[in-house]
């Protein structure tokens, strides 16, 4: 009897992604995300111009979220008992950065020049105005007995 030779199988990874516990996969993703938000990313490559060195500085923000769940159940049927279950998870993250300053190193000393961010200032002003208007609206609708500063003599 002659046996056919089987083609060689491709090498398998030591632990396929689906065989790994979900917590290990989440830990790997979180490690990659935090690696992207490393402090070295907050400073750009120094630029040397004559006797001055210019170093751009940035604010780096890393955000992440994830969730997992599983469940099982037993359902009686006319043929007998059925069991079922399932689970899953998901998540995501993002790394944000923006320039905040330029550091200038020269023989005269070190100077930090902030970068003006009009968008951030406008958003802060709108947020503060929203809080002020909300508080003013609540105070104007409050009963007079709870507003001693508004009582008439």
C-alpha positions in Angstrom: 0.0 0.0 0.0 1.4 3.4 -1.1 0.6 6.4 1.1 0.3 9.8 -0.4 2.6 12.3 1.1 0.7 15.2 2.7 1.8 18.7 1.8 3.7 20.4 4.7 1.5 22.4 7.0 2.4 26.1 7.5 3.9 26.8 10.9 1.3 27.9 13.4 1.8 30.7 15.8 2.3 29.5 19.4 -1.0 30.9 20.5 -3.6 32.1 17.9 -5.4 35.4 18.7 -8.7 33.6 19.2 -7.2 31.1 21.7 -5.9 33.9 24.0 -8.0 35.0 27.0 -9.8 38.3 26.4 -8.0 39.9 29.3 -4.6 39.3 27.6 -5.8 40.7 24.4 -7.1 43.9 26.2 -3.8 44.2 28.0 -1.9 44.1 24.7 -4.1 46.7 23.1 -3.8 48.9 26.2 0.0 48.5 26.2 0.2 49.6 22.6 -2.1 52.6 23.2 0.0 53.7 26.2 3.2 53.2 24.2 1.8 55.7 21.7 1.3 58.2 24.5 4.9 58.0 25.7 6.5 61.1 27.0 9.0 61.1 24.1 6.1 61.9 21.8 5.5 65.1 23.7 8.7 66.7 22.4 9.6 66.9 18.8 13.1 66.5 17.3 15.3 69.4 18.4 16.2 71.9 15.7 19.7 73.4 15.9 20.1 76.9 14.3 23.5 78.4 15.0 24.0 78.6 18.7 20.3 78.1 19.5 18.3 74.8 19.9 14.6 74.9 19.4 12.5 72.1 20.9 8.8 71.9 20.2 6.6 70.6 23.1 3.2 69.1 22.8 0.3 67.9 25.1 -0.4 64.2 24.5 -3.7 62.6 25.7 -4.5 58.9 25.5 -8.1 57.7 26.0 -9.4 54.2 26.0 -12.5 52.3 26.7 -13.5 48.7 26.5 -16.1 46.2 27.7 -16.7 42.5 27.9 -19.7 40.4 28.7 -20.9 36.8 28.6 -24.0 34.9 29.5 -25.5 31.5 29.5 -29.0 30.2 29.8 -31.1 27.0 30.0 -34.3 26.7 28.1 -36.8 23.9 28.5 -38.2 22.6 25.3 -40.5 19.7 24.5 -37.6 17.6 23.3 -35.5 18.3 26.4 -33.3 20.9 27.8 -31.2 23.2 25.7 -28.2 25.1 26.8 -26.8 28.2 25.2 -24.4 30.9 25.9 -22.1 33.5 24.4 -19.8 36.3 25.1 -17.9 39.1 23.5 -16.2 42.3 23.9 -14.9 45.4 22.2 -13.1 48.5 22.8 -11.2 51.4 21.3 -8.9 54.2 22.0 -7.3 57.3 20.6 -4.2 59.3 21.1 -4.5 63.1 20.7 -1.7 65.6 20.7 -1.4 69.3 20.1 1.5 71.8 20.2 1.6 73.8 23.5 5.0 75.5 23.5 8.4 76.0 21.8 11.4 75.8 24.1 14.4 77.9 23.0 17.8 77.1 24.4 20.5 79.6 23.8 23.7 80.9 25.5 21.5 83.6 27.0 19.3 81.0 28.8 16.2 79.0 28.3 12.9 80.6 27.1 9.6 78.9 26.8 7.2 80.4 24.3 3.6 79.2 24.6 1.6 78.4 21.5 -1.6 80.4 21.3 -4.6 78.1 20.8 -7.6 80.2 19.9 -9.9 77.1 19.6 -9.2 76.0 23.2 -9.7 79.5 24.6 -13.0 79.9 22.7 -14.2 76.5 23.9 -13.3 77.4 27.5 -15.2 80.7 27.2 -18.3 79.1 25.7 -18.3 76.5 28.5 -17.9 79.1 31.2 -20.8 81.2 29.6 -23.0 78.1 29.5 -22.4 77.5 33.2 -23.1 81.1 34.1 -26.3 81.2 32.1 -27.5 77.9 33.5 -26.9 79.1 37.1 -28.5 82.5 36.4 -31.6 80.7 34.9 -31.9 78.4 38.0 -31.6 81.3 40.4 -34.2 83.4 38.6 -36.7 80.5 38.7 -36.1 79.8 42.4 -38.9 80.8 44.8 -38.5 84.2 46.4 -38.3 82.7 49.9 -35.1 80.9 48.9 -33.6 84.1 47.6 -33.0 86.4 50.6 -31.0 88.8 48.6 -34.1 89.6 46.5 -36.6 90.3 49.3 -38.2 93.7 49.4 -37.9 95.6 52.7 
